[in-house]
Amino acid sequence: MRRMSLFRLKALAATGCLALLLTAPVLAAEASYVGSETCLGCHDDLEAGFTASLHGKAWAAEGVYEESGCEACHGPGSAHVDDPSKETIITFGEDSMQSADQQSDACLACHSASQEIALWDMGMHAKREVSCSSCHSIHKGYSPLAAMPETCYGCHLDVKIEANKASRHPIREGEVGCNDCHNPHGTLSKAQIRDESTNQLCYQCHADKRGPFLWEHAPVEKDCSSCHAPHGSRHKKLLTQRVPNLCQSCHERHGVYDKERVFTGSDPSRFAYGRSCVNCHQNIHGSWAPNRRGAKFFK
């Protein structure tokens, strides 16, 4: 089925033409509604779970799906009654005969008006044929909301590894969720983040790093991820490398730290141990000091 725009989805829903939207072309011409009671003749095991779910309670309260019931999502079921196979009804999940777009269209018929889903077509999930049912469950449990971060980890194993490193955002502790930074339903930003840029997103929590500063540190202004790994790192402060290696990837002011300079004698070099470069350059994100010390990010 050809991909429909969100505007058209809203128009069809508003005019009550849901049957045109919810059925695949091969079913629309030959199938008709049979009612939920007919469906329950075979699928009665699903009734209790759906009735207790958020969708079930919402539908019962609104009373708008009394006639179509199950078929509001699964499409007219007369053809399925005659031939109870997956080819004759709209199903959801990995073993569905419908494409990811067709499965998601059934959900968008109601949810397209949500600002959270307004850019679904622009998101990487839609472009990579991930359907709503890949993450959301309608018949199981009260809420259809995807469990965080377990659902995301099902595909993003690299992030799971990073989020369990020694230095990390408190994702594992449940203090931060994937959807606090990312909108899984689509954005205009890279990695589906919830702001125009990485820096603007980080400033929502780390406002003290926003500035403006009298002396700006160029990498900070460019991208926080120049120095920090957002999900987790084996280095403190989520740094992509430990200092001084991280600093020396741009700066060589104090020369190369070889064994004669760093490891000889009883007094370890302040350039390589402890906080290293940050022992002196403490205001590394930017400084307001109106002198040369500020220009070098000294405290």
C-alpha positions as CSV (number, residue, x, y, z in Angstrom):
1,M,0.0,0.0,0.0
2,R,1.4,3.4,-0.9
3,R,2.6,5.4,2.0
4,M,0.0,8.1,3.0
5,S,0.9,11.5,4.4
6,L,-0.2,12.4,7.9
7,F,-2.5,15.1,6.5
8,R,-4.3,12.5,4.5
9,L,-4.5,10.2,7.5
10,K,-6.2,12.9,9.6
11,A,-8.6,13.7,6.8
12,L,-9.6,10.0,6.4
13,A,-10.1,9.7,10.2
14,A,-12.1,12.9,10.4
15,T,-14.5,11.8,7.6
16,G,-15.0,8.3,9.1
17,C,-13.3,6.6,6.1
18,L,-11.3,4.3,8.3
19,A,-12.1,1.2,6.3
20,L,-10.1,2.7,3.4
21,L,-7.2,3.2,5.6
22,L,-7.2,0.2,7.8
23,T,-7.5,-2.5,5.1
24,A,-4.9,-3.7,2.6
25,P,-6.0,-3.3,-1.1
26,V,-6.5,-7.0,-1.5
27,L,-9.0,-7.1,1.3
28,A,-10.9,-3.8,0.9
29,A,-12.9,-4.9,-2.2
30,E,-14.1,-8.2,-0.8
31,A,-14.2,-8.1,3.0
32,S,-16.9,-6.7,5.3
33,Y,-17.3,-6.2,9.0
34,V,-18.5,-9.2,11.0
35,G,-18.2,-7.8,14.6
36,S,-16.1,-8.6,17.6
37,E,-18.3,-11.4,18.8
38,T,-17.4,-13.4,15.7
39,C,-13.7,-12.7,16.3
40,L,-14.0,-13.9,19.9
41,G,-15.3,-17.2,18.7
42,C,-11.7,-18.2,18.0
43,H,-9.7,-15.5,19.8
44,D,-11.4,-15.4,23.2
45,D,-8.0,-15.8,24.9
46,L,-7.2,-12.2,23.9
47,E,-10.4,-10.6,25.2
48,A,-9.5,-10.4,28.9
49,G,-6.1,-8.9,28.2
50,F,-7.4,-6.3,25.8
51,T,-10.4,-5.4,28.0
52,A,-8.1,-4.6,30.9
53,S,-5.6,-2.7,28.7
54,L,-5.5,1.1,28.3
55,H,-6.7,0.8,24.8
56,G,-9.6,-1.4,25.8
57,K,-10.7,1.0,28.6
58,A,-10.4,4.1,26.4
59,W,-12.5,2.5,23.7
60,A,-15.1,1.4,26.2
61,A,-15.3,4.9,27.7
62,E,-15.5,6.7,24.3
63,G,-17.9,4.1,22.8
64,V,-16.7,5.0,19.3
65,Y,-15.6,1.5,18.3
66,E,-18.6,-0.5,19.4
67,E,-19.4,-1.5,15.9
68,S,-16.0,-2.2,14.5
69,G,-14.2,-3.4,17.7
70,C,-11.3,-5.7,16.8
71,E,-11.7,-4.7,13.1
72,A,-10.9,-1.1,13.8
73,C,-7.3,-2.2,13.8
74,H,-7.4,-5.6,12.0
75,G,-9.7,-4.5,9.2
76,P,-13.0,-6.2,8.0
77,G,-12.9,-9.8,8.9
78,S,-15.4,-11.6,6.7
79,A,-12.7,-12.9,4.4
80,H,-10.8,-14.2,7.4
81,V,-13.9,-16.0,8.7
82,D,-14.0,-17.9,5.4
83,D,-10.3,-18.5,5.3
84,P,-8.7,-18.1,8.7
85,S,-5.1,-17.4,7.5
86,K,-2.9,-14.4,8.0
87,E,-3.3,-13.5,4.3
88,T,-6.9,-12.6,4.9
89,I,-6.6,-10.2,7.9
90,I,-4.4,-7.4,9.0
91,T,-1.9,-8.7,11.6
92,F,0.9,-7.1,13.5
93,G,4.5,-8.2,14.4
94,E,7.4,-9.8,12.7
95,D,5.3,-12.6,11.1
96,S,2.7,-10.3,9.7
97,M,1.9,-10.5,6.0
98,Q,1.6,-6.7,5.9
99,S,4.5,-4.3,5.5
100,A,5.8,-2.2,8.4
101,D,4.1,0.9,6.8
102,Q,0.7,-0.9,6.6
103,Q,0.9,-2.0,10.2
104,S,1.8,1.5,11.4
105,D,-0.9,3.1,9.3
106,A,-3.5,1.3,11.5
107,C,-2.0,3.0,14.6
108,L,-1.6,6.4,12.9
109,A,-5.3,6.5,12.0
110,C,-5.8,7.5,15.6
111,H,-2.4,8.7,16.8
112,S,-1.3,10.9,13.9
113,A,-2.6,14.0,15.7
114,S,-0.1,13.6,18.5
115,Q,2.8,16.1,18.4
116,E,5.0,13.2,19.6
117,I,4.3,11.3,16.4
118,A,4.0,14.2,14.0
119,L,7.4,13.5,12.4
120,W,7.1,9.7,12.2
121,D,7.7,9.7,8.4
122,M,11.0,11.6,9.0
123,G,12.3,9.3,11.6
124,M,14.9,6.5,11.1
125,H,12.6,3.9,12.6
126,A,10.0,4.4,9.9
127,K,12.6,4.6,7.2
128,R,14.1,1.3,8.4
129,E,10.8,-0.4,8.4
130,V,10.2,-0.6,12.1
131,S,6.5,-0.6,12.8
132,C,4.7,0.6,15.9
133,S,4.1,-3.0,17.0
134,S,7.8,-3.7,17.0
135,C,8.0,-1.8,20.3
136,H,4.4,-1.4,21.5
137,S,2.2,-4.2,22.7
138,I,-1.6,-3.8,22.6
139,H,-2.9,-7.1,23.9
140,K,-0.4,-7.6,26.7
141,G,-0.4,-5.6,29.9
142,Y,-2.3,-2.4,30.9
143,S,-0.1,0.2,29.1
144,P,1.1,-0.1,25.5
145,L,4.1,2.1,26.3
146,A,7.4,0.4,25.6
147,A,9.6,-0.6,28.5
148,M,12.7,1.6,28.8
149,P,15.5,0.8,28.2
150,E,14.9,-2.9,27.6
151,T,12.9,-2.4,24.4
152,C,15.6,-0.1,22.9
153,Y,18.3,-2.5,23.9
154,G,16.7,-5.2,21.8
155,C,18.2,-3.5,18.7
156,H,20.7,-1.0,20.1
157,L,23.1,-3.5,21.7
158,D,26.1,-1.1,21.4
159,V,24.2,1.5,23.5
160,K,23.5,-1.2,26.1
161,I,27.2,-2.0,26.4
162,E,28.1,1.7,26.8
163,A,25.3,2.4,29.3
164,N,26.7,-0.3,31.6
165,K,30.3,1.1,31.7
166,A,31.8,2.6,34.8
167,S,31.1,6.2,33.9
168,R,27.6,6.6,32.5
169,H,24.3,8.5,32.6
170,P,22.1,6.8,35.2
171,I,20.1,4.9,32.6
172,R,20.6,1.6,34.5
173,E,19.4,3.1,37.7
174,G,16.2,4.4,36.0
175,E,17.0,8.1,36.6
176,V,17.3,8.7,32.8
177,G,15.3,7.0,30.0
178,C,16.1,6.7,26.4
179,N,13.1,8.9,25.5
180,D,14.4,11.7,27.7
181,C,17.0,12.5,25.0
182,H,15.5,10.8,22.0
183,N,12.1,10.8,20.3
184,P,11.7,7.3,18.9
185,H,8.9,8.5,16.7
186,G,11.0,10.9,14.6
187,T,12.6,14.3,14.7
188,L,14.4,16.6,12.3
189,S,17.6,16.2,14.3
190,K,20.4,13.6,14.1
191,A,19.9,10.5,16.1
192,Q,16.3,11.6,16.7
193,I,17.3,13.8,19.7
194,R,14.8,16.1,21.2
195,D,16.5,19.4,20.3
196,E,18.1,21.1,17.4
197,S,21.6,20.0,18.3
198,T,23.5,17.9,20.7
199,N,24.7,20.9,22.7
200,Q,21.2,22.3,23.1
201,L,20.0,18.9,24.3
202,C,22.8,18.6,26.9
203,Y,22.1,22.2,28.2
204,Q,18.7,21.1,29.3
205,C,20.3,19.4,32.2
206,H,23.8,20.9,32.2
207,A,22.8,24.6,32.1
208,D,26.0,25.8,33.7
209,K,27.9,24.7,30.5
210,R,25.7,26.9,28.2
211,G,27.5,30.2,28.6
212,P,28.0,32.6,27.0
213,F,31.6,32.9,28.3
214,L,34.2,35.6,27.8
215,W,36.6,32.9,26.8
216,E,35.0,30.1,24.8
217,H,36.6,26.7,24.3
218,A,36.0,25.8,20.7
219,P,35.3,22.1,21.0
220,V,32.7,22.9,23.7
221,E,30.9,25.3,21.4
222,K,31.0,22.8,18.5
223,D,29.7,19.6,20.0
224,C,29.7,18.1,23.5
225,S,30.3,14.7,22.0
226,S,33.8,15.9,20.8
227,C,34.9,15.0,24.3
228,H,32.1,13.1,25.9
229,A,30.4,9.8,25.1
230,P,26.7,10.4,25.9
231,H,25.8,6.8,26.8
232,G,28.8,5.8,28.8
233,S,32.6,5.5,28.9
234,R,35.3,3.6,30.8
235,H,36.8,7.1,31.5
236,K,35.5,9.4,34.2
237,K,33.1,12.2,33.3
238,L,32.0,10.1,30.2
239,L,35.2,11.3,28.4
240,T,36.0,9.6,25.1
241,Q,39.6,9.3,26.2
242,R,41.4,9.9,29.5
243,V,43.3,13.1,30.1
244,P,45.9,14.1,29.0
245,N,45.4,12.0,25.9
246,L,42.1,13.7,25.2
247,C,43.6,17.1,25.5
248,Q,46.7,16.2,23.5
249,S,44.5,15.2,20.5
250,C,44.3,18.9,19.9
251,H,47.0,20.5,22.1
252,E,50.7,19.8,22.3
253,R,51.7,22.8,24.4
254,H,53.7,20.9,27.0
255,G,55.2,18.4,24.6
256,V,55.1,14.6,24.5
257,Y,54.8,12.8,27.9
258,D,57.5,10.3,27.7
259,K,59.0,8.1,30.5
260,E,61.8,10.6,31.3
261,R,59.3,13.5,31.7
262,V,56.6,11.7,33.6
263,F,57.8,8.6,35.3
264,T,61.3,9.5,36.7
265,G,61.9,10.7,40.3
266,S,59.7,10.5,43.4
267,D,57.3,13.3,42.4
268,P,54.8,12.3,39.6
269,S,54.2,14.9,37.0
270,R,51.1,16.9,37.4
271,F,50.7,16.8,33.6
272,A,49.9,13.1,33.5
273,Y,48.5,12.0,37.0
274,G,45.3,12.7,38.8
275,R,43.3,15.4,37.0
276,S,46.2,16.0,34.7
277,C,45.6,19.0,32.4
278,V,42.5,19.9,34.5
279,N,44.8,20.4,37.6
280,C,45.4,23.9,36.1
281,H,42.9,24.4,33.4
282,Q,39.9,23.9,35.6
283,N,37.3,26.0,33.7
284,I,37.7,23.9,30.6
285,H,34.1,24.6,29.3
286,G,34.7,28.4,29.3
287,S,35.8,31.2,31.5
288,W,34.7,34.7,32.6
289,A,38.1,35.7,34.0
290,P,39.0,39.1,32.3
291,N,42.7,38.3,31.9
292,R,45.2,35.9,30.4
293,R,44.3,33.3,33.1
294,G,40.8,33.3,31.7
295,A,42.1,32.8,28.2
296,K,43.9,29.7,29.4
297,F,40.8,28.5,31.3
298,F,42.6,28.8,34.7
299,K,40.4,29.1,37.7
